[in-house]
Amino acid sequence: MHAFRRLPPLDQRRPCALTIGNFDGVHRGHLAILSRLADEARRRGLVSCVLTFEPHPREYFAGIGRGTAPARISTLRDKLEALKLYGVDRVSIAHFNARLAALSAEDFVRDLLVDGLQVEYLLVGDDFRFGAQRRGDFAMLRRMAGGDGDPRRAFDVEAMPTIEEDGARISSTAIRIALAEGRLADARQLLGRAYCISGHVVHGRKLGRTLGFPTMNVRIPFGRPALSGIFAVRVHGLSRDAGSAAAVATPIDGVASLGTRPAVETNGRPLLEVHLFDFDRNVYGEIVRVEFVRKLRDEKNFDSLDALTAQIDADARQARDVLRQP
Protein backbone atom coordinates (compact mmCIF):
# COMPACT_ATOMS: atom_id res chain seq x y z
CA MET A 1 0.00 0.00 0.00
CA HIS A 2 1.25 3.49 -0.88
CA ALA A 3 0.51 6.30 1.59
CA PHE A 4 0.82 9.91 0.43
CA ARG A 5 1.01 12.76 2.94
CA ARG A 6 -0.81 14.88 0.38
CA LEU A 7 -2.18 14.24 -3.11
CA PRO A 8 -0.05 11.86 -5.19
CA PRO A 9 2.66 13.57 -7.28
CA LEU A 10 1.61 14.26 -10.87
CA ASP A 11 3.65 11.37 -12.26
CA GLN A 12 2.09 8.91 -9.80
CA ARG A 13 -1.58 9.77 -10.25
CA ARG A 14 -3.74 6.92 -11.50
CA PRO A 15 -7.47 6.57 -12.20
CA CYS A 16 -8.94 5.22 -9.00
CA ALA A 17 -11.92 3.86 -7.15
CA LEU A 18 -12.19 6.16 -4.14
CA THR A 19 -13.84 6.43 -0.77
CA ILE A 20 -13.54 9.32 1.69
CA GLY A 21 -13.67 9.51 5.46
CA ASN A 22 -11.86 9.79 8.78
CA PHE A 23 -11.90 6.01 9.27
CA ASP A 24 -11.16 6.36 12.97
CA GLY A 25 -10.83 2.81 14.26
CA VAL A 26 -11.35 1.18 10.82
CA HIS A 27 -14.23 -0.88 12.22
CA ARG A 28 -16.58 -3.49 10.73
CA GLY A 29 -18.79 -0.81 9.21
CA HIS A 30 -15.75 0.59 7.42
CA LEU A 31 -14.83 -2.93 6.30
CA ALA A 32 -18.11 -3.19 4.42
CA ILE A 33 -17.25 0.03 2.56
CA LEU A 34 -13.69 -1.12 1.84
CA SER A 35 -14.88 -4.50 0.59
CA ARG A 36 -17.33 -2.85 -1.79
CA LEU A 37 -14.59 -0.47 -2.94
CA ALA A 38 -12.18 -3.33 -3.62
CA ASP A 39 -14.82 -5.20 -5.63
CA GLU A 40 -15.48 -2.19 -7.86
CA ALA A 41 -11.77 -1.44 -8.24
CA ARG A 42 -11.12 -4.99 -9.47
CA ARG A 43 -14.13 -4.96 -11.78
CA ARG A 44 -13.10 -1.66 -13.35
CA GLY A 45 -9.34 -2.26 -13.39
CA LEU A 46 -8.64 0.68 -11.03
CA VAL A 47 -6.50 1.17 -7.96
CA SER A 48 -8.47 1.41 -4.72
CA CYS A 49 -7.87 4.64 -2.81
CA VAL A 50 -8.90 6.14 0.53
CA LEU A 51 -8.87 9.90 1.12
CA THR A 52 -8.60 10.64 4.83
CA PHE A 53 -7.75 13.67 6.96
CA GLU A 54 -5.16 14.56 9.59
CA PRO A 55 -6.00 16.02 12.00
CA HIS A 56 -9.64 15.00 12.31
CA PRO A 57 -11.65 18.00 11.00
CA ARG A 58 -13.41 18.37 14.36
CA GLU A 59 -9.99 18.55 16.06
CA TYR A 60 -9.06 21.41 13.76
CA PHE A 61 -12.29 23.31 14.48
CA ALA A 62 -11.97 22.67 18.23
CA GLY A 63 -8.49 24.20 18.06
CA ILE A 64 -9.94 27.46 16.75
CA GLY A 65 -12.74 27.51 19.31
CA ARG A 66 -15.51 26.01 17.21
CA GLY A 67 -16.98 22.94 18.86
CA THR A 68 -15.33 20.03 20.62
CA ALA A 69 -13.22 17.22 19.22
CA PRO A 70 -14.12 13.55 19.68
CA ALA A 71 -11.73 11.27 21.50
CA ARG A 72 -9.45 9.38 19.13
CA ILE A 73 -9.79 5.63 18.67
CA SER A 74 -6.68 5.05 16.56
CA THR A 75 -3.37 6.65 15.82
CA LEU A 76 -2.57 7.44 12.21
CA ARG A 77 -0.13 4.51 12.26
CA ASP A 78 -2.86 2.12 13.40
CA LYS A 79 -5.30 3.50 10.84
CA LEU A 80 -2.86 2.95 7.99
CA GLU A 81 -2.01 -0.56 9.18
CA ALA A 82 -5.70 -1.48 9.27
CA LEU A 83 -6.34 -0.04 5.80
CA LYS A 84 -3.36 -2.01 4.49
CA LEU A 85 -4.68 -5.17 6.15
CA TYR A 86 -8.01 -4.69 4.37
CA GLY A 87 -6.38 -4.46 0.95
CA VAL A 88 -6.43 -0.74 0.13
CA ASP A 89 -3.92 0.13 -2.62
CA ARG A 90 -3.45 3.83 -1.83
CA VAL A 91 -4.15 6.29 0.96
CA SER A 92 -3.97 10.06 0.54
CA ILE A 93 -3.75 11.93 3.84
CA ALA A 94 -5.05 15.47 3.40
CA HIS A 95 -3.75 17.96 5.97
CA PHE A 96 -6.91 19.52 7.37
CA ASN A 97 -6.13 23.21 7.81
CA ALA A 98 -7.73 26.60 7.21
CA ARG A 99 -7.31 26.33 3.45
CA LEU A 100 -9.03 22.96 3.25
CA ALA A 101 -11.75 24.05 5.69
CA ALA A 102 -12.56 27.02 3.42
CA LEU A 103 -12.59 25.01 0.19
CA SER A 104 -16.02 25.08 -1.42
CA ALA A 105 -17.81 21.80 -2.02
CA GLU A 106 -17.51 22.29 -5.78
CA ASP A 107 -13.75 22.92 -5.59
CA PHE A 108 -13.35 19.96 -3.25
CA VAL A 109 -14.72 17.74 -5.99
CA ARG A 110 -12.90 19.39 -8.90
CA ASP A 111 -9.51 20.03 -7.27
CA LEU A 112 -9.11 17.07 -4.94
CA LEU A 113 -11.21 14.27 -6.35
CA VAL A 114 -11.14 14.79 -10.10
CA ASP A 115 -7.81 16.53 -10.74
CA GLY A 116 -5.84 15.38 -7.71
CA LEU A 117 -6.97 11.77 -7.38
CA GLN A 118 -8.42 11.08 -10.84
CA VAL A 119 -11.55 9.50 -9.41
CA GLU A 120 -13.58 7.30 -11.76
CA TYR A 121 -15.72 5.60 -9.11
CA LEU A 122 -16.65 7.22 -5.79
CA LEU A 123 -18.20 5.39 -2.84
CA VAL A 124 -19.39 7.38 0.18
CA GLY A 125 -21.66 6.90 3.15
CA ASP A 126 -25.25 7.98 2.63
CA ASP A 127 -24.77 10.79 5.19
CA PHE A 128 -21.47 12.08 3.75
CA ARG A 129 -21.02 15.87 3.88
CA PHE A 130 -18.06 17.88 2.57
CA GLY A 131 -16.74 21.30 1.65
CA ALA A 132 -16.92 24.63 3.45
CA GLN A 133 -19.72 24.65 6.04
CA ARG A 134 -20.48 21.03 5.02
CA ARG A 135 -22.61 22.24 2.12
CA GLY A 136 -21.76 19.33 -0.14
CA ASP A 137 -23.84 16.16 0.00
CA PHE A 138 -24.63 13.10 -2.10
CA ALA A 139 -27.09 15.02 -4.27
CA MET A 140 -24.33 17.47 -5.20
CA LEU A 141 -21.96 14.61 -6.00
CA ARG A 142 -24.54 13.14 -8.36
CA ARG A 143 -24.91 16.49 -10.10
CA MET A 144 -21.16 16.93 -10.49
CA ALA A 145 -20.49 13.34 -11.54
CA GLY A 146 -21.21 14.29 -15.15
CA GLY A 147 -17.94 16.25 -15.21
CA ASP A 148 -19.56 19.61 -16.06
CA GLY A 149 -20.22 18.32 -19.56
CA ASP A 150 -16.66 17.01 -20.04
CA PRO A 151 -16.74 13.19 -20.19
CA ARG A 152 -13.04 13.07 -19.27
CA ARG A 153 -13.92 14.52 -15.85
CA ALA A 154 -16.98 12.36 -15.24
CA PHE A 155 -17.17 9.66 -12.57
CA ASP A 156 -19.66 7.22 -11.12
CA VAL A 157 -20.87 7.75 -7.57
CA GLU A 158 -22.58 5.36 -5.17
CA ALA A 159 -23.91 5.77 -1.62
CA MET A 160 -23.32 3.04 0.95
CA PRO A 161 -26.11 2.55 3.49
CA THR A 162 -25.41 2.54 7.21
CA ILE A 163 -24.21 -0.82 8.53
CA GLU A 164 -26.26 -2.07 11.49
CA GLU A 165 -26.20 -5.08 13.78
CA ASP A 166 -29.17 -6.02 15.95
CA GLY A 167 -30.72 -2.66 15.05
CA ALA A 168 -27.70 -0.64 16.24
CA ARG A 169 -25.35 1.26 13.96
CA ILE A 170 -21.74 0.10 13.81
CA SER A 171 -19.91 3.40 14.15
CA SER A 172 -16.84 5.11 15.54
CA THR A 173 -19.13 6.83 18.06
CA ALA A 174 -20.38 3.49 19.40
CA ILE A 175 -16.78 2.29 19.77
CA ARG A 176 -15.74 5.47 21.58
CA ILE A 177 -18.59 4.97 24.06
CA ALA A 178 -17.65 1.31 24.62
CA LEU A 179 -13.98 2.19 25.18
CA ALA A 180 -14.79 5.10 27.51
CA GLU A 181 -16.94 2.74 29.59
CA GLY A 182 -14.23 0.06 29.66
CA ARG A 183 -16.31 -2.40 27.64
CA LEU A 184 -13.39 -3.84 25.69
CA ALA A 185 -15.30 -6.97 24.60
CA ASP A 186 -18.00 -4.79 23.01
CA ALA A 187 -15.36 -2.62 21.33
CA ARG A 188 -13.71 -5.77 19.98
CA GLN A 189 -17.03 -6.92 18.53
CA LEU A 190 -17.56 -3.61 16.74
CA LEU A 191 -13.97 -3.38 15.52
CA GLY A 192 -13.72 -6.99 14.43
CA ARG A 193 -10.39 -7.31 16.27
CA ALA A 194 -8.79 -6.58 19.63
CA TYR A 195 -8.36 -2.91 20.49
CA CYS A 196 -4.70 -1.86 20.23
CA ILE A 197 -2.55 1.26 20.24
CA SER A 198 0.88 1.25 18.61
CA GLY A 199 3.76 3.68 18.75
CA HIS A 200 7.40 4.33 19.51
CA VAL A 201 8.84 3.64 22.96
CA VAL A 202 10.08 6.94 24.40
CA HIS A 203 11.94 8.08 27.51
CA GLY A 204 9.83 9.02 30.52
CA ARG A 205 10.39 10.30 34.04
CA LYS A 206 11.54 6.82 35.15
CA LEU A 207 9.47 7.06 38.33
CA GLY A 208 8.25 3.49 37.86
CA ARG A 209 11.82 2.21 37.99
CA THR A 210 12.41 3.89 41.35
CA LEU A 211 9.22 2.23 42.65
CA GLY A 212 10.31 -1.21 41.49
CA PHE A 213 7.99 -1.29 38.47
CA PRO A 214 9.92 -0.06 35.41
CA THR A 215 7.64 1.03 32.59
CA MET A 216 7.82 1.21 28.83
CA ASN A 217 6.38 4.56 27.71
CA VAL A 218 4.48 4.96 24.44
CA ARG A 219 3.71 8.51 23.36
CA ILE A 220 0.11 9.27 22.39
CA PRO A 221 0.35 11.61 19.33
CA PHE A 222 -3.00 13.33 19.86
CA GLY A 223 -4.87 15.11 22.58
CA ARG A 224 -7.46 12.70 23.95
CA PRO A 225 -7.48 8.90 23.61
CA ALA A 226 -10.81 7.10 23.64
CA LEU A 227 -10.11 5.22 26.87
CA SER A 228 -8.22 5.76 30.10
CA GLY A 229 -7.41 3.84 33.24
CA ILE A 230 -5.43 0.77 34.28
CA PHE A 231 -5.50 -2.32 32.05
CA ALA A 232 -4.26 -5.86 31.66
CA VAL A 233 -2.44 -5.84 28.31
CA ARG A 234 -0.40 -7.88 25.87
CA VAL A 235 2.43 -6.21 23.99
CA HIS A 236 3.29 -7.27 20.45
CA GLY A 237 6.45 -6.57 18.50
CA LEU A 238 9.14 -7.14 21.14
CA SER A 239 11.54 -10.01 21.69
CA ARG A 240 12.81 -10.91 25.13
CA ASP A 241 16.25 -11.35 23.61
CA ALA A 242 17.52 -8.49 21.43
CA GLY A 243 19.19 -11.00 19.13
CA SER A 244 16.17 -13.25 18.63
CA ALA A 245 13.85 -12.02 15.89
CA ALA A 246 11.83 -15.25 16.03
CA ALA A 247 10.59 -14.46 19.54
CA VAL A 248 8.86 -11.27 18.36
CA ALA A 249 5.79 -13.31 17.41
CA THR A 250 5.10 -14.09 21.10
CA PRO A 251 3.26 -11.27 22.92
CA ILE A 252 4.48 -10.19 26.34
CA ASP A 253 2.00 -9.78 29.20
CA GLY A 254 1.85 -6.63 31.27
CA VAL A 255 -0.16 -4.04 33.13
CA ALA A 256 -0.67 -0.58 31.65
CA SER A 257 -1.76 2.90 32.63
CA LEU A 258 -3.26 5.12 29.95
CA GLY A 259 -4.09 8.70 30.86
CA THR A 260 -2.70 11.88 32.35
CA ARG A 261 -1.20 10.30 35.52
CA PRO A 262 -2.97 12.38 38.17
CA ALA A 263 -1.05 10.52 40.88
CA VAL A 264 2.29 12.02 39.79
CA GLU A 265 1.61 15.26 37.90
CA THR A 266 -1.01 17.92 37.20
CA ASN A 267 -2.33 18.64 33.70
CA GLY A 268 -0.10 15.99 32.14
CA ARG A 269 -0.25 14.94 28.51
CA PRO A 270 -1.80 11.53 27.79
CA LEU A 271 0.80 8.76 28.03
CA LEU A 272 0.64 4.99 27.76
CA GLU A 273 2.90 3.37 30.39
CA VAL A 274 3.34 -0.41 30.39
CA HIS A 275 5.04 -2.55 33.02
CA LEU A 276 6.07 -5.75 31.24
CA PHE A 277 6.10 -8.93 33.30
CA ASP A 278 9.39 -10.83 33.59
CA PHE A 279 11.07 -8.58 31.05
CA ASP A 280 14.31 -6.62 31.35
CA ARG A 281 15.61 -5.14 28.11
CA ASN A 282 16.20 -1.62 26.77
CA VAL A 283 13.57 -1.06 24.07
CA TYR A 284 13.77 2.72 23.56
CA GLY A 285 12.98 3.66 19.97
CA GLU A 286 11.28 0.38 19.09
CA ILE A 287 7.72 0.24 17.75
CA VAL A 288 5.24 -1.77 19.81
CA ARG A 289 1.55 -2.60 19.61
CA VAL A 290 -0.30 -2.69 22.93
CA GLU A 291 -3.40 -4.91 23.03
CA PHE A 292 -5.92 -3.97 25.72
CA VAL A 293 -7.41 -7.11 27.27
CA ARG A 294 -9.40 -5.90 30.28
CA LYS A 295 -9.87 -2.69 32.23
CA LEU A 296 -8.94 -3.05 35.90
CA ARG A 297 -9.84 0.37 37.32
CA ASP A 298 -9.89 4.13 36.68
CA GLU A 299 -6.95 6.43 37.32
CA LYS A 300 -6.86 8.00 40.79
CA ASN A 301 -4.70 10.07 43.14
CA PHE A 302 -2.69 8.65 46.05
CA ASP A 303 -1.62 10.24 49.34
CA SER A 304 1.94 8.88 49.14
CA LEU A 305 4.38 7.02 46.93
CA ASP A 306 4.05 4.04 49.26
CA ALA A 307 0.31 3.92 48.59
CA LEU A 308 0.94 4.24 44.85
CA THR A 309 3.50 1.41 44.96
CA ALA A 310 1.09 -0.85 46.84
CA GLN A 311 -1.65 -0.17 44.28
CA ILE A 312 0.68 -0.87 41.32
CA ASP A 313 1.62 -4.18 42.95
CA ALA A 314 -2.05 -5.07 43.37
CA ASP A 315 -2.78 -4.06 39.76
CA ALA A 316 0.09 -6.22 38.49
CA ARG A 317 -1.13 -9.26 40.43
CA GLN A 318 -4.67 -8.75 39.14
CA ALA A 319 -3.45 -8.35 35.56
CA ARG A 320 -1.43 -11.57 35.80
CA ASP A 321 -4.57 -13.39 36.96
CA VAL A 322 -6.63 -11.95 34.10
CA LEU A 323 -4.06 -12.86 31.47
CA ARG A 324 -3.76 -16.44 32.71
CA GLN A 325 -7.44 -17.00 31.90
CA PRO A 326 -8.19 -18.77 28.62
Summary of the structure (lengths in Angstrom):
residues: 326
radius of gyration: 22.1
end to end distance: 35.2
largest distance: 74.4
contacts: 1002
relative contact order: 0.12
helix: 35%
strand: 26%
